[in-house]
Amino acid sequence: MTRYLEIQARGVAQWLSEPAASPAQQVFWGLLQMPRSAPLVPAELAGRFGLEVADFSRALFELNRGHALQVTERARDHTEHFVYDFALLCADLRQLATDTPQLVLTCDDGLCLAQQGLPEDVCLQQAALCHHGASQEFPCVLPLHLGERVLRLCSPGTIDATNTALLRLARRLIGLQQLTGLDV
């Protein structure tokens, strides 16, 4: 019976908060970019991610231990999560904003990419402040290393790292990258 690898929302905060350097980060990033669950065939996946089978296996163990990965018996299609639509991006932010009604997603140039629950002038000001890290009004900043760019999800309260909206948000941002051919 074929088994499949399915990444979990918890992994987004854990494995995208720094540039991909470790094998576990490379595997998480690679699986995040796949529109469907990956069949668990270690030799094939190790080759796909440019790793030795032993390093790939250790990475899977590390991801599984951190609850960033789940092995399932059914494949899932995630292509709808890769659809970039600003309204869907905002819907992901709304679903993610359960503990705090305000969120700002900033580009690495300090511009507001999307926001939830803020007037436009406040959003632009917070995006510029959060570009440099946490601010007094938005002490929670989650960096998202997506390729060469670093986006920041900023909040006045905690961000629920287990919320599936965070995983959809990351995939939509990858969809934007694929749509435009540019690095997000």
Sine and cosine of phi, psi and omega as CSV:
sin_phi,cos_phi,sin_psi,cos_psi,sin_omega,cos_omega
0.00,0.00,0.71,-0.70,0.02,-1.00
-0.99,0.17,0.68,-0.74,0.10,-0.99
-0.92,-0.40,0.36,-0.93,-0.11,-0.99
-0.78,-0.62,0.51,-0.86,0.05,-1.00
-0.99,-0.11,0.76,-0.65,-0.03,-1.00
-0.76,-0.65,0.89,-0.46,0.02,-1.00
-0.97,0.23,0.42,-0.91,-0.06,-1.00
-0.91,-0.41,0.40,-0.91,-0.02,-1.00
-0.84,0.55,-0.60,0.80,-0.02,-1.00
-0.82,0.57,-0.51,0.86,-0.03,-1.00
-0.94,0.35,-0.43,0.90,-0.02,-1.00
-0.86,0.51,-0.78,0.63,-0.01,-1.00
-0.92,0.39,-0.57,0.82,-0.07,-1.00
-0.98,0.20,-0.69,0.72,-0.18,-0.98
-0.97,-0.23,-0.20,0.98,0.06,-1.00
-0.96,-0.26,0.04,1.00,-0.02,-1.00
-0.97,0.23,-0.16,0.99,0.05,-1.00
-0.69,-0.73,0.36,-0.93,0.05,-1.00
-0.86,0.50,0.56,-0.83,-0.02,-1.00
-0.92,0.40,0.95,-0.32,0.01,-1.00
-0.80,-0.60,-0.61,0.79,-0.04,-1.00
-1.00,0.07,0.37,-0.93,0.08,-1.00
-0.83,0.55,-0.62,0.79,0.01,-1.00
-0.89,0.45,-0.65,0.76,0.04,-1.00
-0.91,0.41,-0.64,0.77,0.03,-1.00
-0.89,0.46,-0.68,0.73,0.00,-1.00
-0.92,0.39,-0.70,0.71,0.01,-1.00
-0.87,0.50,-0.74,0.67,0.00,-1.00
-0.87,0.49,-0.68,0.73,0.01,-1.00
-0.90,0.43,-0.69,0.73,0.02,-1.00
-0.93,0.37,-0.56,0.83,0.03,-1.00
-0.89,0.46,-0.54,0.84,-0.04,-1.00
-0.99,0.15,-0.17,0.99,-0.05,-1.00
-1.00,0.10,0.77,-0.64,-0.03,-1.00
-0.97,0.25,-0.14,0.99,0.03,-1.00
-0.68,-0.73,0.35,-0.93,0.08,-1.00
-0.84,0.54,0.62,-0.78,-0.02,-1.00
-1.00,-0.01,0.78,-0.62,0.10,-0.99
-0.88,0.47,0.67,-0.74,-0.04,-1.00
-0.98,0.18,1.00,0.06,0.08,-1.00
-0.80,-0.60,1.00,-0.03,-0.17,-0.99
-0.79,0.61,-0.70,0.71,-0.05,-1.00
-0.90,0.43,-0.67,0.74,0.02,-1.00
-0.91,0.42,-0.74,0.67,-0.03,-1.00
-0.92,0.38,-0.63,0.78,0.04,-1.00
-0.86,0.51,-0.71,0.70,0.04,-1.00
-0.89,0.45,-0.65,0.76,0.00,-1.00
-0.88,0.47,-0.60,0.80,-0.03,-1.00
-1.00,-0.09,0.10,1.00,0.06,-1.00
0.94,0.33,0.56,0.83,-0.03,-1.00
-0.85,-0.52,0.40,-0.92,0.19,-0.98
-0.95,0.30,0.44,-0.90,-0.04,-1.00
-0.86,0.51,-0.64,0.77,0.00,-1.00
-0.90,0.44,-0.67,0.75,0.03,-1.00
-0.92,0.39,-0.63,0.78,0.04,-1.00
-0.89,0.45,-0.68,0.73,0.00,-1.00
-0.89,0.45,-0.67,0.74,0.05,-1.00
-0.89,0.45,-0.64,0.77,0.02,-1.00
-0.89,0.45,-0.68,0.73,0.04,-1.00
-0.88,0.48,-0.67,0.74,0.02,-1.00
-0.88,0.48,-0.69,0.72,-0.01,-1.00
-0.90,0.43,-0.68,0.73,0.03,-1.00
-0.91,0.42,-0.66,0.75,0.01,-1.00
-0.92,0.40,-0.67,0.74,0.01,-1.00
-0.89,0.46,-0.56,0.83,0.03,-1.00
-1.00,0.06,0.16,0.99,0.02,-1.00
0.87,0.49,0.48,0.87,0.04,-1.00
-0.99,-0.12,-0.09,1.00,-0.09,-1.00
-0.60,-0.80,0.59,-0.81,0.05,-1.00
-0.72,-0.69,0.62,-0.79,0.09,-1.00
-0.99,-0.17,0.81,-0.59,-0.05,-1.00
-0.84,-0.54,0.24,-0.97,0.03,-1.00
-0.99,-0.14,-0.11,0.99,0.01,-1.00
-0.82,-0.58,0.65,-0.76,0.07,-1.00
-0.98,0.21,0.53,-0.85,0.05,-1.00
-0.84,-0.54,0.55,-0.84,0.03,-1.00
-0.98,-0.20,0.82,-0.57,-0.02,-1.00
-0.92,-0.38,0.22,0.97,-0.10,-1.00
-0.85,0.53,-0.54,0.84,0.01,-1.00
-0.92,0.40,-0.41,0.91,0.04,-1.00
-0.97,0.25,-0.34,0.94,-0.01,-1.00
-1.00,0.04,-0.04,1.00,0.02,-1.00
-0.96,0.26,0.87,-0.49,0.05,-1.00
-1.00,-0.02,0.85,-0.52,0.08,-1.00
-0.52,-0.86,0.79,-0.61,-0.06,-1.00
-0.84,0.55,-0.62,0.79,0.01,-1.00
-0.90,0.44,-0.62,0.78,0.03,-1.00
-0.94,0.35,-0.60,0.80,0.06,-1.00
-0.88,0.48,-0.70,0.72,0.04,-1.00
-0.92,0.40,-0.59,0.81,0.05,-1.00
-0.90,0.43,-0.64,0.77,0.07,-1.00
-0.88,0.47,-0.68,0.74,0.03,-1.00
-0.90,0.45,-0.66,0.75,0.03,-1.00
-0.88,0.48,-0.69,0.73,0.01,-1.00
-0.93,0.37,-0.52,0.86,0.02,-1.00
-0.97,0.24,-0.41,0.91,-0.07,-1.00
-1.00,0.06,0.76,0.65,0.01,-1.00
-0.99,0.13,-0.62,0.78,-0.02,-1.00
-1.00,0.07,-0.46,0.89,0.01,-1.00
-0.70,-0.71,0.74,-0.68,-0.07,-1.00
-0.98,0.19,-0.05,1.00,-0.07,-1.00
-0.83,-0.56,0.78,-0.63,0.08,-1.00
-0.63,-0.78,0.57,-0.82,0.08,-1.00
-0.76,-0.66,0.76,-0.66,0.09,-1.00
-0.95,-0.32,0.90,-0.43,-0.07,-1.00
-0.94,-0.34,0.50,-0.86,0.14,-0.99
-0.99,0.15,0.21,-0.98,0.00,-1.00
-0.96,0.29,-0.07,1.00,0.08,-1.00
-0.99,-0.14,0.12,0.99,0.07,-1.00
1.00,0.06,0.16,0.99,0.04,-1.00
-1.00,-0.07,0.46,-0.89,0.02,-1.00
-0.99,0.16,0.86,-0.51,0.05,-1.00
-1.00,0.06,-0.63,0.78,0.05,-1.00
-0.30,-0.95,0.33,-0.94,0.00,-1.00
-0.48,-0.88,0.27,-0.96,0.05,-1.00
-0.66,-0.75,0.83,-0.56,0.16,-0.99
0.98,0.18,0.33,0.94,-0.01,-1.00
-0.79,-0.61,0.57,-0.82,0.17,-0.99
-0.91,0.41,0.42,-0.91,-0.10,-1.00
-0.85,0.52,-0.67,0.74,-0.04,-1.00
-0.92,0.40,-0.62,0.78,0.05,-1.00
-0.92,0.38,-0.65,0.76,0.01,-1.00
-0.86,0.50,-0.73,0.68,-0.01,-1.00
-0.90,0.44,-0.66,0.75,0.02,-1.00
-0.91,0.42,-0.71,0.71,-0.01,-1.00
-0.92,0.40,-0.60,0.80,0.03,-1.00
-0.88,0.48,-0.68,0.73,0.02,-1.00
-0.91,0.41,-0.62,0.78,0.02,-1.00
-0.94,0.33,-0.69,0.72,-0.05,-1.00
-0.95,0.32,-0.30,0.95,0.06,-1.00
-0.83,0.56,-0.54,0.84,-0.02,-1.00
-1.00,-0.07,-0.02,1.00,-0.01,-1.00
0.82,-0.57,-0.32,-0.95,-0.05,-1.00
-0.90,0.43,0.54,-0.84,0.10,-1.00
-0.83,-0.56,0.13,-0.99,-0.01,-1.00
-0.89,0.46,-0.65,0.76,-0.02,-1.00
-0.98,0.20,-0.48,0.88,-0.02,-1.00
-0.79,-0.62,0.97,0.24,-0.07,-1.00
-0.96,0.27,-0.27,0.96,-0.01,-1.00
-0.98,-0.20,0.92,-0.39,0.01,-1.00
-0.81,-0.59,0.87,-0.50,0.03,-1.00
-0.96,-0.28,0.95,-0.31,0.06,-1.00
-0.96,0.27,0.63,-0.77,0.04,-1.00
-0.85,-0.53,0.97,-0.24,0.01,-1.00
-0.99,0.12,0.97,-0.24,-0.01,-1.00
-0.89,-0.45,1.00,-0.06,-0.06,-1.00
0.94,0.34,-0.75,-0.66,-0.03,-1.00
-0.99,0.16,-0.31,0.95,-0.07,-1.00
-0.99,-0.13,0.47,-0.88,0.09,-1.00
-0.86,-0.50,0.91,-0.42,0.11,-0.99
-0.99,-0.13,0.41,-0.91,0.00,-1.00
-0.79,-0.62,0.77,-0.64,0.09,-1.00
-0.98,-0.19,0.90,-0.43,-0.16,-0.99
-0.91,-0.43,0.63,-0.77,-0.07,-1.00
-0.51,-0.86,0.52,-0.86,0.11,-0.99
-0.97,0.25,-0.25,0.97,0.02,-1.00
-0.78,-0.63,-0.19,-0.98,-0.02,-1.00
-0.95,0.32,0.46,-0.89,0.07,-1.00
-0.96,-0.29,0.81,-0.59,-0.03,-1.00
-0.95,0.30,0.98,-0.21,-0.06,-1.00
-0.96,0.29,-0.14,0.99,0.01,-1.00
-0.99,-0.14,-0.07,1.00,-0.03,-1.00
-0.95,0.30,0.80,-0.60,-0.02,-1.00
-0.89,0.45,-0.32,0.95,0.06,-1.00
-0.89,0.46,-0.49,0.87,0.03,-1.00
-0.91,0.40,-0.65,0.76,0.05,-1.00
-0.92,0.39,-0.69,0.73,0.05,-1.00
-0.89,0.47,-0.65,0.76,0.02,-1.00
-0.86,0.51,-0.73,0.69,0.02,-1.00
-0.87,0.48,-0.68,0.74,0.01,-1.00
-0.92,0.39,-0.61,0.79,0.05,-1.00
-0.89,0.45,-0.63,0.78,0.02,-1.00
-0.91,0.41,-0.57,0.82,0.11,-0.99
-0.92,0.39,-0.61,0.79,0.07,-1.00
-0.88,0.47,-0.61,0.79,0.07,-1.00
-0.89,0.46,-0.68,0.73,0.02,-1.00
-0.87,0.48,-0.71,0.71,-0.01,-1.00
-0.93,0.36,-0.59,0.81,-0.01,-1.00
-0.91,0.40,-0.71,0.71,-0.10,-1.00
-1.00,0.02,-0.30,0.95,-0.07,-1.00
0.97,0.25,0.09,1.00,0.00,-1.00
-0.95,-0.31,0.31,-0.95,0.10,-0.99
-0.98,0.21,0.78,-0.62,-0.06,-1.00
-0.80,0.60,0.00,0.00,0.00,0.00
